[in-house]
Amino acid sequence: MDFKKNQLINISITDLSIDGMGIGKADGFAFFVSGAAPGDYIRMQIVKLKKSYGYGIIKEIINPSPIRISPDCNSFGKCGGCSLRHISYSSQLEFKRSIVKNNLVRIGGFPDSIYVNEAIGMEYPYYYRNKGQYPVGTKNGKTVVGFYAPRSHNIIPIEKCMLASESDSAILKTITSFMDKHGIAPYNEADQTGILRHILIKTSHKTSDIMVCLVINSTEFPFIEDLTPLLKRVGVTTIVLNINQKNTNVILGSKTKIVFGSGYITDYIKDLKFKISPLSFFQVNPVQTEKLYDTILSLADLKGNEIVFDAYCGIGTISLFLARKAKSVYGIEIVPQAISDAKENAKNNHITNAFFYTGPSETICPDLCRKNILPDVIVVDPPRKGCAPPLLETILRISPEKLIYTSCNPSTLARDLKYISPTYVPTQIVPVDMFPHSTNVETVVLLKRK
Ligand SMILES: C[S@@+](CC[C@H](N)C(=O)[O-])C[C@H]1O[C@@H](n2cnc3c(N)ncnc32)[C@H](O)[C@@H]1O
């Protein structure tokens, strides 16, 4: 059948795409439909046609899927934050489990029989984020903050986000009202004018610390001494400026200046205490982080005499949990500020057998091996792009008995597991839902040397 733009067709949705769109087939032609759920039977309008697939929008849900729920956020569908709010939480977890499996089969070349555990979910999947990163712009002459619309830099203003920390909305309102009162212009991407680009808020889950980091296209924020007491009143315990004067999509610049307070927040994961600086990575879902780290620790099954490498260690969170069960742990991380936090975190938690190194894991790990520090267990937790090939080469060369791969991207996980599959076999695959209502999924894999 020849399809035409704007044509109306009825279609059954049978699957979900990696970015949460419903997928249905008509005459062998795949259609991607935003907001559609597997099991829906819909009338849709074709809005875009490519050679072998197309895009549609829902005109009518003729028969709703049993897993469909009514989205509980007014901005769902407009804001790029959540993509699965129309699907029950238990079905979201099942979907994430299938994403992991599909990637392992399709990209990793593993057999269809590969077993992936049920995803570990949240009991209350709301208000879980300890970090909010909000772009700032102008709408109808007023300063607005919110989230970008999907695949654009158009800001969808948000009064209250059900994923963010509950204190964020009062902080954002204080800053935008202050800017309007004092005529402080938000940054304008088109001509690179204006001051405030993003507001970054980091909130401690277990202490009352809240950090506001104003990302500015300048070296100063006007009238900051007047804004400080207003932010203190809504619970902010420290304020920092991050200077980013480049014409770039990268949110944070490399320079920060403390305006008020310590310049960092303190939080706990279980009984360990962590110092978190503005530029350091810290897992965004503190409730699930405890489950994630418990999973890593239980899969590592340390007996007390092991040397462990923790590559991509951030501020040393996993390293310190492992150190209490191992002979020694070597944490490696590329961001200097994170390593300085990691060293301080070890000291504050009275842990003396964790050692930290600044630099790329792919060069520091082989360096340590050359110094005859040879790990029994390697833990890797890389960013979305996965492990650098030289690190995988090092792992294959020294081939420790156990490897634990923690990943936030199932496709690069599958690619890397395929690369090391001549030597390593995955024996446990555990998805952990760190990001409810989005399609992102974290996975912990235990690999054993063949
Ligand atoms: C997903 S985070 C994991 C952090 C930590 N394991 C945790 O659970 O908080 C990945 C970390 O890798 C760091 N990183 C990125 N590229 C790196 C590289 N080539 N070598 C070492 N660390 C790197 C990032 O700065 C970030 O802290």
PDBQT file of the ligand as one rigid body, heavy atoms in Angstrom, charges set to zero:
ROOT
HETATM    1  C1  LIG A 501      28.352   6.817  35.412  1.00  0.00    +0.000 C 
HETATM    2  S1  LIG A 501      29.501   7.766  36.307  1.00  0.00    +0.000 S 
HETATM    3  C2  LIG A 501      29.882   6.637  37.610  1.00  0.00    +0.000 C 
HETATM    4  C3  LIG A 501      30.444   7.248  38.858  1.00  0.00    +0.000 C 
HETATM    5  C4  LIG A 501      30.456   6.357  40.096  1.00  0.00    +0.000 C 
HETATM    6  N1  LIG A 501      30.849   5.008  39.816  1.00  0.00    +0.000 N 
HETATM    7  C5  LIG A 501      29.142   6.406  40.847  1.00  0.00    +0.000 C 
HETATM    8  O1  LIG A 501      28.458   5.380  40.970  1.00  0.00    +0.000 OA
HETATM    9  O2  LIG A 501      28.800   7.507  41.340  1.00  0.00    +0.000 OA
HETATM   10  C6  LIG A 501      30.876   7.743  35.239  1.00  0.00    +0.000 C 
HETATM   11  C7  LIG A 501      32.088   8.500  35.725  1.00  0.00    +0.000 C 
HETATM   12  O3  LIG A 501      33.155   8.288  34.800  1.00  0.00    +0.000 OA
HETATM   13  C8  LIG A 501      33.937   9.467  34.702  1.00  0.00    +0.000 C 
HETATM   14  N2  LIG A 501      34.718   9.335  33.455  1.00  0.00    +0.000 N 
HETATM   15  C9  LIG A 501      34.343   9.625  32.180  1.00  0.00    +0.000 A 
HETATM   16  N3  LIG A 501      35.306   9.240  31.319  1.00  0.00    +0.000 NA
HETATM   17  C10 LIG A 501      36.297   8.672  32.052  1.00  0.00    +0.000 A 
HETATM   18  C11 LIG A 501      37.539   8.038  31.728  1.00  0.00    +0.000 A 
HETATM   19  N4  LIG A 501      37.958   7.915  30.467  1.00  0.00    +0.000 N 
HETATM   20  N5  LIG A 501      38.278   7.544  32.731  1.00  0.00    +0.000 NA
HETATM   21  C12 LIG A 501      37.868   7.659  34.029  1.00  0.00    +0.000 A 
HETATM   22  N6  LIG A 501      36.705   8.248  34.386  1.00  0.00    +0.000 NA
HETATM   23  C13 LIG A 501      35.936   8.737  33.416  1.00  0.00    +0.000 A 
HETATM   24  C14 LIG A 501      32.902  10.577  34.784  1.00  0.00    +0.000 C 
HETATM   25  O4  LIG A 501      33.497  11.780  35.179  1.00  0.00    +0.000 OA
HETATM   26  C15 LIG A 501      31.936  10.008  35.852  1.00  0.00    +0.000 C 
HETATM   27  O5  LIG A 501      32.316  10.405  37.135  1.00  0.00    +0.000 OA
ENDROOT
TORSDOF 0
